[in-house]
């Protein structure tokens, strides 16, 4: 009898060890972005991206200004029991010295933090961190209840002159202050506004309540450049709202759009082909990718628009994602008639690309933005209520319509 009890005890201990090791393995795999998260709700906690902003360029005007703090305002999709931050010096040509960072929940619509939520952020247990040129650094986990669909404040103090890698055209007001104001709960010291995210490129959360992240990669349309400021009405934001409304909030939605970005060539930021590994495949918890890019390759081309090259580039992105066991949806290109660069050759190339996307040989599924937003009586242009006025970028109503064009069942 004692021997049997001993075996039973040993079996129980072994099972616990296996569970713990499995949880550690899944967490490490998700953190390194090597595999898609394929876990059911209620499984061990893993890291999943809740927000991101692709690093674009260095702010030369701010390079010479030291001893200041930036309070970045970022909007989550999913929540969790802890967070970790990614800081970037991608565009810097010299080391970036950061003296202190804090994380807090935002109170209302100002720079103020919710009392009792401000946390110091550490990097390998140190408050200060130096990031090499072209590099990035992920913080230690910060224990804090992160809300779904809520605002966070990430405050960063740089004590000396140094590079500033940023994401311009954020469509979100953030704040600047002189000196180290990372611990300022009231936010009163943040008297200057900025409309770019500085140094910060990602926020991940620790959660066991989601199945993974949907990562969108695109240009200014995905970046939401014509959406109303401070309202989170970009189409990826509206997509998360739609998923949440349908009771499928097990997916985060992470926006990796860059205004002016191209698929094939560097322009505003690295090309989508060049940044795909960093901005999409390396995102923790990524499960599904929506590719919505290519119009700038036609509008900004110094040669005759080439549909075949764009189609080949889209195919390459799809195969790279599929090789990681990710599901990939491809978006058709929106109509652009009326825009000053939208020539007949651009329209013909756009239609050829859309035919290839709809053909089913490139992606696992299609998001037909073209069909959703075009004017049925003039298919080459946006329906007026979906047009921001420049005949290329959607209005807030257009972004909402784009979100409705995504079938949640295909995610």
C-alpha positions as CSV (number, residue, x, y, z in Angstrom):
1,X,0.0,0.0,0.0
2,X,2.8,2.5,0.8
3,X,4.5,1.7,-2.4
4,X,1.3,2.4,-4.4
5,X,0.9,5.6,-2.5
6,X,4.4,6.5,-3.3
7,X,3.9,5.9,-7.0
8,X,0.7,7.9,-7.0
9,X,2.6,10.8,-5.3
10,X,5.4,10.6,-7.8
11,X,3.0,10.6,-10.7
12,X,1.2,13.7,-9.3
13,X,4.5,15.5,-8.9
14,X,5.6,14.6,-12.4
15,X,2.3,15.9,-13.9
16,X,2.8,19.2,-12.1
17,X,6.4,19.5,-13.4
18,X,5.2,18.8,-16.9
19,X,2.5,21.5,-16.7
20,X,5.0,24.0,-15.4
21,X,7.6,23.2,-18.0
22,X,4.9,23.5,-20.7
23,X,3.9,26.9,-19.5
24,X,7.5,28.1,-19.5
25,X,8.0,26.7,-23.0
26,X,4.9,28.4,-24.4
27,X,5.8,31.7,-22.7
28,X,9.4,31.7,-24.1
29,X,8.2,30.7,-27.6
30,X,5.6,33.4,-27.7
31,X,8.1,36.0,-26.4
32,X,10.6,35.1,-29.1
33,X,7.9,35.2,-31.8
34,X,8.9,31.9,-33.2
35,X,5.5,30.2,-33.3
36,X,1.9,31.2,-33.5
37,X,-0.1,30.9,-30.2
38,X,-2.4,28.0,-30.6
39,X,-3.8,27.9,-27.0
40,X,-7.3,27.6,-25.8
41,X,-8.9,30.1,-23.4
42,X,-7.9,29.3,-19.9
43,X,-4.5,27.8,-20.9
44,X,-1.2,28.9,-19.3
45,X,-0.5,32.6,-19.5
46,X,1.6,33.8,-22.5
47,X,2.8,37.1,-23.9
48,X,0.7,38.6,-26.6
49,X,1.1,42.0,-28.3
50,X,-1.7,44.5,-27.4
51,X,-0.3,47.6,-29.2
52,X,2.5,48.5,-31.5
53,X,3.8,51.4,-33.7
54,X,6.4,50.6,-36.3
55,X,9.5,52.7,-35.9
56,X,9.9,55.0,-38.9
57,X,12.6,57.6,-38.6
58,X,14.8,59.8,-36.4
59,X,13.5,63.2,-35.3
60,X,16.5,65.4,-36.1
61,X,14.9,68.4,-34.4
62,X,14.7,66.6,-31.1
63,X,18.2,65.0,-31.3
64,X,19.9,68.0,-29.6
65,X,17.4,68.4,-26.8
66,X,18.3,66.5,-23.6
67,X,16.9,66.3,-20.1
68,X,13.2,65.9,-21.1
69,X,10.4,63.5,-20.7
70,X,7.9,62.2,-23.2
71,X,4.6,60.8,-22.0
72,X,3.3,58.5,-24.8
73,X,-0.4,57.8,-24.8
74,X,-1.1,54.4,-26.3
75,X,-4.4,52.5,-26.6
76,X,-4.6,48.8,-25.8
77,X,-6.6,46.1,-27.6
78,X,-6.5,43.2,-25.1
79,X,-5.7,43.4,-21.4
80,X,-3.6,41.3,-19.1
81,X,-2.1,40.9,-15.6
82,X,1.3,42.4,-16.6
83,X,3.0,44.3,-19.3
84,X,6.4,44.7,-20.9
85,X,7.6,47.5,-23.2
86,X,9.8,47.6,-26.3
87,X,12.0,50.7,-26.6
88,X,13.8,51.4,-29.9
89,X,16.9,53.2,-31.2
90,X,16.3,51.8,-34.7
91,X,17.0,55.1,-36.5
92,X,19.7,56.4,-34.1
93,X,23.3,56.7,-35.1
94,X,24.6,56.9,-31.6
95,X,23.6,55.2,-28.3
96,X,20.3,56.2,-26.7
97,X,20.6,56.7,-22.9
98,X,17.3,56.4,-21.0
99,X,17.4,57.2,-17.3
100,X,13.9,56.3,-16.2
101,X,10.6,54.9,-17.5
102,X,7.2,54.5,-15.9
103,X,3.9,52.9,-16.9
104,X,0.5,53.9,-15.7
105,X,-3.2,53.8,-16.6
106,X,-4.4,57.0,-18.0
107,X,-7.0,59.1,-16.1
108,X,-9.5,60.7,-18.5
109,X,-8.2,62.5,-21.6
110,X,-5.2,64.4,-20.2
111,X,-1.6,63.5,-19.2
112,X,-2.8,62.5,-15.7
113,X,-2.4,58.9,-14.4
114,X,-4.9,57.0,-12.4
115,X,-3.7,57.3,-8.8
116,X,-2.1,54.1,-7.5
117,X,-1.3,52.7,-11.0
118,X,2.1,54.3,-11.7
119,X,4.9,51.7,-11.9
120,X,8.6,52.1,-12.4
121,X,9.9,50.1,-15.3
122,X,13.2,48.2,-15.1
123,X,15.5,46.7,-17.7
124,X,17.4,43.6,-16.4
125,X,16.5,45.0,-12.9
126,X,18.0,48.4,-13.6
127,X,16.1,51.6,-14.0
128,X,18.4,53.0,-16.7
129,X,19.2,51.4,-20.0
130,X,21.4,52.2,-23.0
131,X,20.3,51.1,-26.4
132,X,22.8,50.7,-29.2
133,X,22.3,52.3,-32.6
134,X,19.8,50.3,-34.6
135,X,18.8,48.3,-31.6
136,X,15.9,47.8,-29.3
137,X,15.4,46.7,-25.7
138,X,12.5,44.8,-24.0
139,X,11.7,45.7,-20.4
140,X,11.2,43.4,-17.5
141,X,7.6,42.5,-16.8
142,X,5.6,45.1,-15.0
143,X,2.9,43.8,-12.7
144,X,-0.2,45.9,-13.4
145,X,-3.8,45.2,-14.4
146,X,-3.9,46.2,-18.1
147,X,-7.4,46.9,-19.3
148,X,-9.0,45.9,-22.6
149,X,-9.6,48.8,-25.0
150,X,-8.0,51.4,-22.6
151,X,-5.3,54.1,-22.5
152,X,-1.8,53.6,-21.0
153,X,0.8,56.3,-20.2
154,X,4.4,55.3,-21.0
155,X,6.7,58.1,-19.7
156,X,10.4,58.1,-20.8
157,X,13.2,60.4,-19.5
158,X,16.3,61.0,-21.6
159,X,18.9,62.9,-19.5
160,X,21.2,64.0,-22.3
161,X,21.2,64.8,-26.0
162,X,20.5,61.7,-28.1
163,X,18.6,60.2,-31.0
164,X,14.8,60.0,-31.1
165,X,13.3,57.1,-33.1
166,X,9.6,57.9,-33.6
167,X,6.4,57.0,-35.3
168,X,5.0,60.2,-36.9
169,X,1.3,60.8,-37.7
170,X,0.2,58.9,-34.6
171,X,-3.3,60.6,-34.7
172,X,-2.9,60.6,-30.9
173,X,-1.9,63.4,-28.6
174,X,1.1,62.6,-26.3
175,X,3.0,65.0,-24.1
176,X,6.4,66.5,-23.4
177,X,8.0,68.0,-20.3
178,X,11.3,69.3,-19.2
179,X,13.4,67.2,-16.7
180,X,12.5,63.9,-15.2
181,X,8.7,63.9,-14.9
182,X,8.2,60.1,-15.2
183,X,6.7,60.0,-11.6
184,X,4.3,62.9,-12.2
185,X,0.8,61.4,-11.5
186,X,-1.1,64.7,-12.1
187,X,0.5,65.3,-15.5
188,X,0.6,69.0,-14.8
189,X,4.3,69.3,-15.8
190,X,3.5,68.0,-19.3
191,X,2.7,71.3,-20.9
192,X,3.7,70.6,-24.5
193,X,1.9,68.3,-27.0
194,X,3.3,66.0,-29.6
195,X,1.6,63.9,-32.3
196,X,4.3,61.3,-32.6
197,X,5.2,58.3,-30.5
198,X,8.8,58.5,-29.3
199,X,11.1,55.7,-28.4
200,X,8.2,53.2,-27.7
201,X,7.4,50.7,-30.4
202,X,5.4,47.9,-28.6
203,X,3.4,46.9,-25.5
204,X,2.8,43.2,-24.8
205,X,0.6,41.8,-22.1
206,X,0.7,38.6,-20.1
207,X,-2.7,36.8,-20.6
208,X,-4.4,33.5,-20.6
209,X,-7.7,34.8,-22.0
210,X,-6.8,35.3,-25.7
211,X,-5.9,33.0,-28.6
212,X,-3.4,35.3,-30.2
213,X,-3.0,38.5,-32.2
214,X,-4.1,39.8,-35.6
215,X,-1.3,41.9,-37.0
216,X,-2.1,44.4,-39.8
217,X,0.7,45.6,-42.0
218,X,0.1,48.5,-44.4
219,X,0.6,52.1,-45.4
220,X,-1.2,55.4,-44.4
221,X,-4.6,53.8,-44.8
222,X,-3.8,51.2,-42.1
223,X,-1.9,53.9,-40.1
224,X,-5.2,55.8,-40.1
225,X,-3.7,59.1,-41.3
226,X,-7.1,60.7,-42.0
227,X,-8.9,59.4,-38.9
228,X,-10.1,61.8,-36.2
229,X,-7.3,62.5,-33.7
230,X,-7.6,61.0,-30.2
231,X,-10.6,58.8,-31.1
232,X,-9.0,55.5,-32.1
233,X,-10.9,55.2,-35.4
234,X,-8.3,53.6,-37.6
235,X,-9.6,50.5,-39.2
236,X,-7.6,48.1,-37.0
237,X,-9.1,49.9,-34.0
238,X,-12.5,49.5,-35.4
239,X,-11.8,45.8,-36.2
240,X,-11.0,45.1,-32.5
241,X,-14.2,46.8,-31.5
242,X,-16.1,44.6,-33.9
243,X,-14.5,41.5,-32.7
244,X,-15.3,42.5,-29.1
245,X,-18.9,43.2,-30.0
246,X,-19.3,39.8,-31.5
247,X,-17.9,38.1,-28.4
248,X,-14.7,37.1,-30.2
249,X,-12.3,39.3,-28.1
250,X,-9.9,36.4,-27.8
251,X,-7.8,38.1,-30.5
252,X,-5.6,41.2,-30.0
253,X,-5.3,43.6,-33.0
254,X,-1.9,45.1,-33.5
255,X,-1.4,48.0,-36.1
256,X,1.9,48.0,-38.0
257,X,0.9,50.6,-40.6
258,X,3.4,53.3,-41.7
259,X,2.1,56.4,-43.7
260,X,3.9,56.5,-47.0
261,X,5.1,53.0,-46.8
262,X,5.7,50.8,-49.8
263,X,5.8,47.1,-50.3
264,X,8.9,46.8,-52.5
265,X,11.1,49.8,-52.0
266,X,12.2,51.9,-49.0
267,X,10.5,55.3,-48.8
268,X,8.8,56.4,-45.6
269,X,10.5,53.7,-43.4
270,X,11.8,50.4,-44.6
271,X,9.8,48.5,-47.2
272,X,7.2,46.1,-46.0
273,X,9.4,43.3,-47.4
274,X,12.3,44.5,-45.3
275,X,10.4,45.1,-42.1
276,X,8.1,42.1,-42.2
277,X,10.2,39.9,-39.9
278,X,10.6,42.5,-37.2
279,X,7.2,44.2,-37.3
280,X,5.0,41.1,-38.0
281,X,6.6,37.7,-37.6
282,X,8.5,38.6,-34.4
283,X,5.3,40.0,-32.6
284,X,4.5,37.8,-29.7
285,X,1.4,35.8,-30.1
286,X,0.8,36.6,-33.7
287,X,-1.6,34.1,-35.3
288,X,-3.2,35.9,-38.2
289,X,-1.7,38.6,-40.6
290,X,-3.7,41.0,-42.7
291,X,-1.6,42.5,-45.6
292,X,-3.0,45.8,-46.9
293,X,-0.2,47.4,-48.9
294,X,0.8,48.2,-52.5
295,X,-0.9,51.4,-53.6
296,X,2.1,53.6,-52.9
297,X,4.2,51.3,-55.1
298,X,1.9,52.4,-57.9
299,X,1.3,56.0,-57.0
300,X,4.9,56.8,-56.1
301,X,6.6,54.7,-58.8
302,X,9.2,56.5,-61.0
303,X,8.4,54.1,-63.7
304,X,5.3,52.6,-65.3
305,X,3.3,50.9,-62.5
306,X,4.1,47.2,-62.4
307,X,1.3,44.9,-61.2
308,X,3.4,41.8,-61.6
309,X,6.1,43.0,-59.2
310,X,3.6,44.0,-56.6
311,X,1.8,40.7,-56.9
312,X,5.2,38.9,-56.5
313,X,6.0,40.9,-53.4
314,X,2.6,40.1,-51.8
315,X,3.2,36.4,-52.6
316,X,6.5,36.6,-50.9
317,X,5.0,38.0,-47.7
318,X,2.3,35.4,-47.7
319,X,4.7,32.5,-48.0
320,X,7.0,33.9,-45.3
321,X,4.1,34.1,-42.9
322,X,2.7,30.7,-43.9
323,X,6.1,29.1,-43.3
324,X,5.6,30.2,-39.6
325,X,2.2,28.5,-39.5
326,X,0.3,31.8,-39.6
327,X,-2.9,32.5,-41.4
328,X,-2.6,35.3,-44.0
329,X,-5.4,37.4,-45.4
330,X,-4.8,39.8,-48.3
331,X,-6.6,43.1,-48.8
332,X,-7.6,44.5,-52.2
333,X,-6.4,48.0,-53.0
334,X,-8.9,50.8,-52.6
335,X,-10.0,52.9,-55.6
336,X,-8.3,56.2,-56.1
337,X,-9.9,58.1,-59.0
338,X,-9.8,61.8,-58.4
339,X,-6.4,61.7,-56.6
340,X,-3.8,63.7,-58.6
341,X,-1.4,60.7,-58.9
342,X,-4.1,58.1,-59.8
343,X,-3.6,57.8,-63.5
344,X,-5.2,55.3,-65.9
345,X,-2.1,53.2,-65.7
346,X,-2.3,53.1,-61.9
347,X,-6.0,52.1,-62.0
348,X,-5.2,49.3,-64.5
349,X,-2.4,48.0,-62.4
350,X,-4.5,48.2,-59.2
351,X,-7.3,46.2,-60.9
352,X,-4.8,43.5,-62.0
353,X,-3.4,43.3,-58.4
354,X,-6.9,43.0,-57.0
355,X,-7.8,40.3,-59.5
356,X,-4.7,38.3,-58.3
357,X,-5.6,38.8,-54.7
358,X,-9.1,37.6,-55.3
359,X,-7.9,34.7,-57.3
360,X,-7.1,32.7,-54.2
361,X,-3.6,31.6,-55.1
362,X,-1.7,34.1,-52.9
363,X,-3.5,34.3,-49.5
364,X,-5.5,32.1,-47.2
365,X,-8.4,34.5,-47.5
366,X,-9.4,37.9,-48.9
367,X,-10.5,41.1,-47.3
368,X,-12.2,43.0,-50.2
369,X,-11.8,46.6,-49.2
370,X,-12.2,47.7,-52.8
371,X,-15.6,46.2,-53.1
372,X,-16.7,47.5,-49.7
373,X,-15.8,51.1,-50.2
374,X,-16.1,51.8,-54.0
375,X,-18.9,53.8,-55.5
376,X,-21.1,51.3,-57.3
377,X,-21.9,53.8,-60.0
378,X,-18.2,54.8,-60.4
379,X,-16.1,51.8,-59.3
380,X,-12.8,53.6,-59.8
381,X,-13.5,56.0,-57.0
382,X,-14.4,55.8,-53.3
383,X,-18.1,56.2,-52.3
384,X,-18.3,59.9,-51.2
385,X,-19.3,59.1,-47.6
386,X,-16.3,56.9,-47.3
387,X,-13.9,59.5,-48.8
388,X,-11.9,61.7,-46.5
389,X,-11.8,64.3,-49.3
390,X,-8.4,63.5,-50.9
391,X,-10.0,60.6,-53.0
392,X,-7.4,58.1,-51.6
393,X,-7.7,57.9,-47.8
394,X,-11.0,56.9,-46.1
395,X,-13.1,58.9,-43.7
396,X,-14.0,57.7,-40.2
397,X,-17.0,56.1,-41.8
398,X,-14.8,54.5,-44.4
399,X,-12.5,53.0,-41.7
400,X,-15.5,51.6,-39.9
401,X,-16.7,50.0,-43.2
402,X,-13.2,48.5,-43.7
403,X,-13.5,46.8,-40.3
404,X,-16.9,45.4,-41.2
405,X,-15.3,43.9,-44.4
406,X,-13.2,41.6,-42.3
407,X,-15.0,38.3,-41.7
408,X,-14.2,37.3,-38.0
409,X,-14.6,33.6,-39.0
410,X,-11.6,33.9,-41.3
411,X,-9.3,35.0,-38.5
